[in-house]
Amino acid sequence: MNISLLIISAIRQKRAALSALLARRWKSSFYLYLAALFTLFTVADAAFLHATAEMRQAAFDAMVRYRIVVPEPDPDIVIVDINEASLAAMAKDYGRWPWPRQVLGEFLEQVEKQQPRAVVFDILFSDADVYNPDSDAYFDAAVAATNNTFFPMLRLDAESDALSQVKPGMIPGVTKMTGEAKPDATVAVVLPHFPAALGGGRIGLHNIYPDADGTARQYLVFRDDYGWKLPSLPARVAHELGWPEPPAQRVLLNWRGKPFSYRYASFSDVFSDFSNKQKKRPQDEFKGKIVIIGSTAPSLFDIKPTPLSQMHPGVEILATALDNFKHGDYLRFPEARIPYALLSLVIVWLTAWGFYSGAGRGKIDRLFGASQFILVGISYASINFTDTYINLTGPVTIALAYFTIARIYASATGKELERNMVRASFERGGELRATLLLIRLDATRNIVTDPVLENIRYGLEKAGREPKSAEVLKGYQKGLWDLFERTFAVSWVVAASDADGAARVEKDLAAVLAALPPLLRKNLAYADNAASWFVHAGMISGGAAARAEWRVLFAQALLRWDEQQRGKTI
């Protein structure tokens, strides 16, 4: 004997027994119990769990990566790139990085001649060059001669604040958030070393704070430390250039594309052209531009993961933030935890009611699938056509989890829970009166699909008030069974001695037949004369003999229907 077949058979028997047990214990109320459990989880998730946060981030990344409408990078933002080629080209005269500050001073002087709107250094000048004090002095003088240069400062871990001697009020551009700002608080921060940079006051934080998964999606507008407002470098630029500052403390970046989407100029190429008598580059190349001096060289380690790349240059993240602040098109992302939770619960409970009321698998699947498609479509459209990211990943995730569990339960207990007059007869004893209504569709003029059949079947089952079952005989089997294609079987059963019950069945039968024409008109293109029907009733025995007697009743109905049809044609 085949052991594997025995094992498979045993598993199937256990599964069938478990399904029957679940069906008897919970019945259709399982869907409501499950919805209540999901309600508790949704409320807890909105309040403190935030379990769907990581899924929301993954969905955002995918939508950004594959969106249709991508904003163009601002052509007036130019990155002067200290790339690997520049490091190699400059090494012969100035050594490897860091170069003497006089190099950057000379570069700044030449760039300023072209009247850029702003020169933003994405380089932290934290310490003096003890070996080249004259070089530092040259750079400091070059900075002092400008009124449009911006420099970063670095916020260190707050755990080091007690060791710092820098008070927020000492930092140019830092203001009080509230009247309760602590005047004696200290912050651990690395400021620009040069007096001209500090004296100009055009400094801001260039920290990039990634999300919990290490990916940079947001940009800090300012920090609130001890009641003091420490602006970011883009916010400082925005303030000086008259751009409106974002009202939020951090914004979701509206990415302009993959790395190297902005206009780049190699530092060594530009620096070399400044000293050449025969100029090869336009002499107004940087006129009116926002020039960012930074590095994409991997050896300088300013690389961050973003939704678009695992190796996104930090200088281009800064450029994206400046671009967003300039145009005010950074992505707003309302938390809206309560509305999102309510939306999740509406979908869950509507789905639960569909399963509980026996709306039909096909109908539930289509409606649920449509709801998920619409929600995902709204999120995707929002990130393509607006500046507000409507994050519906949470409702989609919760609803999909509920639907999956409910569908598994429905598949496992479907036969046990379906309304079936044959099973009802088997469970009852004594003599019963069974009524069978057969309806056959004529498909010569209509395209009759499975969803159409299910819609009509569901409508027939819901017509009237008496318990009944409505089934579709689709004729998928070949041969004799093909004769029953597109046939509906509606059945009722009452005790043989129940005269009132028999009268109610007659009334219910009339209600079903009255509902048939509207159902046909709703679902078929040509509803006139699209169906024929036949009613047959008879006495059967309840209990173990019920199945066999229903087969006899069904055969009798087919024979008499056929006799009726032949009588009409004679």
N, C-alpha and C positions, 0 to 999 in steps of 0.2 A: 504494500500500500504506500502511496506517495505521501511522505511525511509533510512536505511543504504544503500540499493541498489540505491535509488535516489541520495544519496550523492556521492556514488562511480561513478555512471553514470555521474553526474555533473563534478566531478573531471576529469574523462577521457575526457569529451568533452572539458573542459578548456585546458587540456594538449594537446589535438589534435589541438586545435585552436592556442595555443602558438607555437607548433611545426611548424604548417603551416606558422605562422607569421615570425618565425625565418628563415625558409627555403626561404621564399620570399625575406626577407630583406638582408640576408647575403649569402645565397646559399652556395656553396662550398668554397667561399672566406673566410668564417669564420676560416678555418684551417690556412690560411695564416695570418689573423689578429691575431689569437691566438699565432702563432709562433712569430710574431713581438713583441707581449706583453711579451712573455717569453724571448725573446732576451734582451729586456730592463731590465727585472728582473735579468737575468744571469749576464749581465755586471755590474749592480749595486751590486749584491751579491759578485762578484769577487773583486769589487773596495772597497766597504765599508760596505755593509750590513752583509755579512758572516752569512746569515740565515741558511745555511746548516751545519754550524760547529757542532752544537749539534747532528745532525743526523750522522755526520761522527764519532763522539765520540762513539755513541751507536753501530754503525756498527763495529768499531774497537774492542770494548769490546766483542761483540758476536764472532767475528772471533778469537780473542785471547782465549776466553773461550772454543771454540769448535774446535780449530785447530787440525790437525792430527799429524803434526811433531812438537814436543815440545822439545826444547834444554834441555839437561841434566844439572842439577846444577853442578858446579865445585866441585869435591870431596875434593879439597885442601882448600875450604872455609868452616870453621867450626864456628858455633855460640855457644858460651858458654852462656847459657840462664839463666838469673835471672828470673825464672818462679815462679808461685805461690807456687809450691812445695819447691823451694829453699828459698823463703821468710819465709815459715812456718818452715822449718828445721833449718834455721839460727837464727830464732827469739829467741830460748832458750838461746843462748850464746851472741848474738849481738843485740837483739831487732829487731824491724821491720825496714824497709827501711826508710832512708838511713843508711847503716852500717858504722861503723868507717872506715876511709880510710885505716887504717893499714891492714884490711881484704883484700882489693884490692891490697895493696902493697905486702903482703905475696903471694897472688895468682899470681901476676905478676912475682915475683922472681922465683916461682916454674915453671911457664910456660916457662920462658926464659931459664931454664935449658934444655928444650927439643928443643931449637933452632928453634922456629917458624920463618917464613919469616917475618911476621908482626903481631902486636897485635893492633887492632883497637878498641878503646873505643867508644861505642855509648851511652856514659853517659856524660852529661854536668856538669863539676866540676866548678860551677860558684862562689861559696863562700867558705870561710874558715869554718872549723868546730870549732867554738869558744870554745866548751866544750872539744875538744880532739886535742889540738895543736900538741902534740907529735905524735898522729896518722897521722895527716897531714904531719908532717915532715918525718915520716917513708915512706909514700907513695911517697913524693917528691924525696926522696933519691933513692927509687926503680926505679922511672922513669928516674932519672938522670943516672943510671947505664945502661940504654938501648940506642940503636940507631935505634930501629924499632917499637917504639910505636907511635900511632897517636891519636889525640884528636879532638873533635868537638868544633866549636864555633857557636854561634847562632846570626843570623842577625835579629835585631829588625825592627820594622816598620820605614820606612824612615822619617816619620813625627817627629820622636824623634832624628833625626841626629843633629839638632841644640843644643840639650841638652847634647850631648856627648862630651867627651874630647879626644876621641880616633881618631887619624888621620890614614888613610889607610896605610901610609908609616911606621907607628909604628908596624904594624902587620906582624909577620914573614911570608914569602911566598907570600905576596901581592906585585904585580908588576904593573908598569904603562901600561895601554892599549895604550895610545897615548902620544905624547909630550905635549898635552893640559891637562894632568891630573892636577887637582886642588890641590896644595900642602897644602893648609890650610883647606881643607874640612874635616869634621868630620863625622864619621859613628857610628850609634847606634848598638853596637855589644857586646855580652857577650863572653868574652875570658876565657880560662881555668885559674883557680886561681893559679895553681902551677907554680913556676918559671921554674922548669925543663921542663914542657910541653911547655912553651913559648920559653925557650932557645933552645929546640930541633928544633923548627920551623916546626914541623910536625903537623900542624893544618889546618882545613878546615871547611867550612860551612856544617852543616848537616840538613839544612832546607829542608823540602819537600813542594813544591808548587803545590797544586792540581789545576785541571782545574776549570772552572767556575761552574761546577756541583758538585764540592767537591771531585772528584775522582782523585787519583794520577795515572797518566799515564806517565809522563815525569820526568826526573831528571835533576837538574841544574848542569851544568859543571862548570860554574863560574858566578859571578855577575860582571856587569860593573857599578861601583858606582863612579861618578865624574871623570871618566877616569882611575880608578884603577881597577885592576883585582883581585877579591876576589875568590880564588879557593874553590870548594866544597871538602868535605872530600875524596870522591872517586878519584877526580882529583889529590889531594895531594898525596894519596897513589900511584896512577899511576905514578906520576912524580918521586917519590922516588924509585919505583921498576922498572922503565925503561919501562913502558907500554906507547904506543902512546896515547896522549891525544886527545879526540874527537875534531874536529875542530869547531863544532857548540856550541852555548852557552847552549843549552839544548838538550837532546836526549830522544827519545821515548824508554821506557824500553822494552827489549825483555825478557818477563817473563819466568821463568823456571818451572812454575806450580803453583798449589794452595799453600796456606800457609803451612809451615813446610816441604817444599820440600828439603831444605838443611839439611846437617848433623848437628844435635843438640847434645849438651852435657849439662846436668844440672849443674849449677854452684855449688850447694851444694854437689853434688856427686863428682865432680872433686876436690873441695876444701877439702872435707873430705878424699879423697883417698891420697892427698898430705901428710897428717899428719899421715896416717896409716903406721905401719911397714910392714904389709902384704898388698902389693899393689894388687889391683884387676883390675886396668886399665893398658893398655899398657903404658910403660914408654917413648915411642916415639910417643904417640898419636898425638901430635901437631908439630912434627918435619916437617919443611918445609911448614907448613900450614899458611894460613891467618886466624888468630883467631879474631873473632869479639865478644866483650863482651857487651851484651845488654840484653834487657828484652822483654819477650812476655806476662808478667803478665798484665792482663787487669786493675788491680788496679793502675798500674803506668802510664796508659793512653797513651802509645805509640802505638796506633792502628789507622790505616788509611784505608779508602775505596780505593780499586783498581779494575781494570776490573775483577779480579778473586775472590775477596771476599770483603765484606763490613767491615771485621775485619782482615785486613792484618797487621801483626806485623811490626812496623817501622824498626826494626833491620833486618828483611828479605828484606825489600825494599832496605836498604843500602847494604845488601849482593848481591842483584840482580844487583845493580848499579856497585859494585866492579867486579862482574862476567862479566858484559857487557864490562866494561872498559878493563879488563884483556884480553878478547878474541876479542875485537873490533867488537862484533856482536850486539851492540845496533841497534835499528831500525832507519834507515834514513827515513825521511818522507818529500820528496820535496814538497814545497807548490804548485808550478806549477799552480798557479791560472789561468793564461792565457791559458795554454794547456787544463786544465780541463774545463774552460769556453768554449773554442772552441769545445771540444769534446761534451759538452752538446748541443751546438747549431747545430752541425752536426746531432746529433740524432734527435733533435727536428724538424729541417727542413726536414730531410729525411722522418720522420713520417708524417709531415704536407703535403709533396708532395704526399705521398702514399694515404692519405685521399682525398686530393684535386683532384688527377687524377683518383680516383675511382678504386684503385688497387684491391679492394675486401677485405672484413673484415677478412676472413680466412688468406689470405696472409699477411696482415698487422700485424695481431695478431702473426703469427708465426715468422715473421722477427723481430718484436719488442721484442717479448719474447726471441728470440735467442740472440739479442743484449744485453739485460739486463742480461741474464744468462752468457754471455761471460764476461761482465764487472765485475760482481760480482765474477766470477771465477778467473779473473786476480787478483783482490784484495786479494781473499782468497789464491791463489797460491803464491802470493808475500810474504805473512806473514808466509807461511809454508816452502817455499823453498829458500827464499832470506833474506837478511838483510835490504831490502828496502821495506817499506810499500807503495804500490801504492794505494792511497786513491781515489777510483772512486765512492764513495758514493754520492758526489755532482751531477755528471752527471746522475747517476742512478735515484736519487730523482727527479731532474728537468725533466728528460725525462718521468718518470712514472707519474708525475703530469700532464704534457702536454697530454700524451696518455689517461689518465683517463678522462680529460675534453673533449678531442676530441671524445673519444668513446661514452660518454654520448650524445654529440651533434649528432653524427652519428646515434645513436639509436633513438633519438627523431625525427630526420628529415629524416631518411632513406627513407621512402616511398615517401616523398615529393621530394627528390632530386635524386632518382634513375632514370636512363634513361629508360623510358618506352613508347613504341609506342602506347599502349592503351591510356595512359594519353595524349600523344601528339595528338592523334586523337580526344579525347574529347575536347581539347582546341582549335582545328581548326574547321572551318566550311566548308561546301561544300562537293563535292564528292571527295573521296580519293582512291588511289590505294594502297592496302596493300599486302605485300609479306611475306610469312611465310615459314621458313625453319625448319623442324623437323629432329633431329638427335637422333637416339637411339643406346645406347651402348649394346653390347652383353657381359654380365658378366660371361658367362659359363667358360671362361678360365682366366679371370682377376678378381683380387680383387679390386673393385671400391669403394674407400672411399670418404667421403665428401670433404676432401682436394683435391683429384684427380679431382672430378667433378668441384670444384671451379677453379682449375688451367686451365682446359679445357674451362670452360665457359668464364673466363677472356681472354684467348687467342682468342676465337672466337669473343668476343666483340671488341677486339683491332685490329683484322684483318681488312684490308680495310680502307677506309676513310669516308664513309657515316655514318650519325647518325643511330643507330640501338640499339636494346636492345637484350641481350642474357640472358636467364633464364634457370634454371635447374628445371625440374619436377622430384622430388625425390621419389614420390610414397609412402610417409609415411602413407597416409590414407589406410585403408583396403578396400577390395572389388574391385569395378570397377576402382578406382583410382590407384590401384596397377599396372594396365596395363601400366601406364606412368612412371614407375620407370626407372631412369637413362636416361631420355629423355631431350634433349636440344631444346629450342624453340628460334629461332633467327628471329626477325621481323623488317620490314622496312615499312615506309609509306611516300608517296608523293602525291601531288595534282594530281587528275586524268588527268588534262589538261597539266601537266608538262612532256612532252615527254623526255626532257633532263634528268629530275630527274629519270624517269623510266629507262633510259639507264644507269645512274650512279648506280642505285640499282642493275641492272643486272651485272654490272662490280664488284660491291662490293660483290654480292653473289658469284661470281666466286672466288674472293679473299678469302672469308671465306672458301669455299670448298677446295681451294688450301692449306689453312693453317691447315685444319683438319688432314690430315695424319701425318705431323710433330708433331702436338700436341698429337696425339695418341701414336706415337713412344716415345715421351718424357715422357709420364705419365703412359703408360700401358706396362706390361711385354710382352704381345702378341698382337701387334697392327694390324697385318694383318687380314682383314675382321672383325675387331672388332666393326664396326659401319655401320649402314644403314641410308639413309637419303631420304627426300622427300621434294619437293618445291611446294608450292601452292600459287597462287596469285588471287586476286579478288577485286571488287569494294565495298567500304563500305561508309556509310555516316558519316561525322564528327559531332562533337557536342554531344548532349545528347544521340543519338542513337548509338554512337561508341562502347560502351561496349557490347551491345547486338549483334551488327553485327560482332564484333571480335569473340564472342563465336560461332556464326554461321560459320564464316570462319575457325575457329579451328576445328569444327566438320566436315566440308566438307573436310578439309585436312586429317583428320584421316580416313574418309570413303574412299577417293580416294587412300590413301596410302595402306589401307587394300585391296582394289580392285586390286591395282597393285601387291601386294604381292601374292594374290590368283591367279592372272593371270600367274605369274611366275611359280607357282607350278602345274598348270594344264598341 
